[in-house]
């Protein structure tokens, strides 16, 4: 050692300081995550709602001449009364219809009605084609169609009823999480841009690069979230109206909910539900309503997807179909219902970083 306590050789003081600083920093981030993790559900829902209604927030802030606190409060009231509360009411209807749907399927199995409908379908033209193409293979696989229908209906009904029962059983926890989501949503509306700017300033990158990253991430994330939510709501509501007015089925809200959920699946997701309703109408002797429902499903329910997504997304976010499907299914497996949003958002973020890295790397090489 020399005077002043400076080491003669070894690790420089700057490296020791950096190692100590980032070790403590990562430890504090880990502890903060432990505090926040129990409330990640309400916080993520608040973030999804904030991204969904961000254009309305910007418009209200301009209307109130920059008073973002007032704009955030007004928008919070509008979202709560116009979106959240009606969703809770529709959820209660959904629970009743989900339970009734499962009981109806059980009655059809017990009375033999489901077998009769299956036989009718097999002797129809689509059924004969199915038997010719898939029949030999299905004979080698011990699958009971009745059991599949009952189990599928039971699974969906139990999931819906189970989630609602858990919420009702833990009333205090549910109320606290709901209030936390509203508080977080208010601050996301009011301070969202400031929070993003704070995170952007912490990145050790050139200002132009940081601006490019955040602009692309925002465009992608907001486009994905807004388009997915708007499409699911529109297709679910339009399908529910069709099931109620055209098909005149007993579980229009339940089937409309399934259609909205299927809209998150790439390719022809909602068609899986309304096609089944069309087949049901033909089997029960209502071919005219079946044809009308088919036309309504093709041009209205599925057609609205071609209007909403290009309008909202435009050229901002183009996600490949197969990775998107994997992201949604994987998100559902890991995060539950939130995975429908989290999966595509993570995929969009990853692809954005890959694209930014590719551009920067190619620019550096050039």
C-alpha positions, -999 to +999 in steps of 0.1 A: +000+000+000+011+036-006+001+068+010-036+075+007-046+039+007-044+035-031-036-001-043-004-004-063-019-030-087-050-050-092-085-042-103-090-005-110-113+014-087-137+022-116-143-015-123-148-023-086-173+006-083-192-006-114-194-041-102-206-030-067-230-005-081-247-029-106-247-058-081-266-036-056-288-022-084-298-057-096-305-068-060-328-038-055-346-045-088-351-081-077-365-070-044-388-045-061-400-073-084-408-094-053-430-065-041-447-059-074-451-096-085-483-102-064-500-073-082-487-080-118-522-089-130-539-056-121-508-036-134-507-055-167-545-050-172-540-013-165-511-011-190-533-029-216-562-005-210-538+025-211-524+014-245-559+007-258-572+041-249-540+061-255-554+080-286-584+091-265-561+102-237-541+124-262-573+139-276-587+147-242-554+163-231-555+186-261-592+194-254-584+204-218-554+225-230-527+203-215-544+195-182-533+159-183-545+152-147-581+163-156-580+144-189-568+112-171-596+115-145-623+120-171-610+092-192-608+069-162-645+076-154-655+070-190-635+037-192-649+025-159-685+033-166-684+025-203-662-005-205-653-021-172-687-021-155-706-034-186-679-061-189-687-072-153-724-073-160-718-093-192-695-116-172-724-125-149-746-133-180-717-154-194-714-174-162-751-183-163-751-192-200-719-212-196-735-233-169-767-237-189-747-247-220-730-275-202-762-288-187-778-287-222-750-308-236-754-333-208-791-335-215-785-341-252-761-370-244-785-385-219-815-384-242-795-395-273-801-363-291-764-357-297-761-391-313-791-384-335-775-351-347-742-368-353-760-394-375-777-366-394-744-349-400-728-381-413-754-387-439-752-351-452-730-342-481-702-326-458-705-357-435-701-381-464-670-362-476-656-363-441-663-400-437-645-407-470-615-386-463-610-390-425-632-419-416-606-447-422-581-429-400-606-421-373-616-457-371-581-465-359-583-438-332-605-446-302-622-412-300-658-408-289-672-376-304-698-373-276-671-375-250-651-348-268-680-324-270-689-330-233-654-326-221-648-294-242-680-278-230-672-288-194-637-274-196-648-241-209-677-238-185-657-248-155-629-223-164-654-195-167-674-204-136-642-212-116-626-178-124-658-160-114-662-181-082-626-174-072-632-137-076-664-138-056-649-160-029-619-136-024-640-104-024-615-083-005-586-094-027-606-088-058-617-053-046-582-043-037-568-055-071-596-037-089-589-005-070-552-009-077-559-013-114-579+019-114-552+038-096-525+024-119-546+032-149-550+069-138-513+073-134-506+055-167-530+079-184-515+110-166-478+101-164-473+074-190-453+095-214-432+108-185-425+073-173-415+062-208-392+092-210-376+083-177-369+048-189-356+061-222-331+085-205-316+056-185-306+037-216-269+040-224-274+048-261-272+077-284-304+099-283-313+091-319-310+054-313-331+056-281-358+076-300-359+051-328-362+022-304-390+037-283-409+049-314-408+015-330-417-002-297-446+021-291-459+018-326-458-020-325-471-025-290-500+000-293-509-013-327-510-049-315-529-042-283-554-018-298-561-039-328-565-071-309-588-056-283-609-038-308-612-068-331-621-092-303-648-069-289-662-061-324-663-097-335-677-110-302-705-084-301-714-088-338-713-126-335-735-124-303-760-103-321-761-128-350-765-158-327-794-140-310-813-125-339-805-148-368-796-182-352-819-176-322-798-199-300-802-200-263-765-192-255-758-162-276-737-144-250-716-176-243-710-182-280-703-145-286-676-147-259-661-177-275-660-160-309-643-130-293-617-152-277-611-171-310-605-138-327-571-137-310-561-168-329-545-161-363-561-174-395-599-181-393-603-182-355-639-169-352-651-191-381-646-221-358-676-209-337-700-195-362-694-224-386-705-247-358-737-226-353-744-228-391-740-266-390-763-268-360-790-248-378-788-271-408-790-302-386-821-290-367-840-282-398-834-244-402-815-242-435-827-207-443-814-193-410-782-214-416-776-197-449-782-163-435-759-170-406-732-182-430-734-150-450-734-129-419-704-148-405-684-145-436-691-109-445-698-093-411-682-113-383-650-123-401-651-094-425-648-068-397-613-080-391-603-068-425-615-033-416-603-029-381-568-042-382-556-023-413-573+008-399-555+006-365-523-012-374-516+000-409-480-005-415-470-002-379-469-039-368-467-069-391-464-101-371-458-134-388-487-158-385-471-190-371-449-173-345-480-152-335-499-184-329-471-199-308-469-166-288-506-167-281-507-203-271-475-201-251-488-169-234-520-186-224-500-215-209-477-192-189-498-162-180-534-174-183-559-150-199-533-122-198-511-143-221-534-135-250-520-100-248-486-106-233-476-132-258-480-111-289-465-080-271-434-100-262-432-113-298-436-078-312-409-065-288-385-093-297-390-087-335-385-050-330-352-055-312-341-079-339-349-054-366-332-026-348-301-047-342-301-058-379-303-022-390-276-009-366-253-039-374-256-035-411-251+003-408-220-004-387-206-028-412-214-005-441 
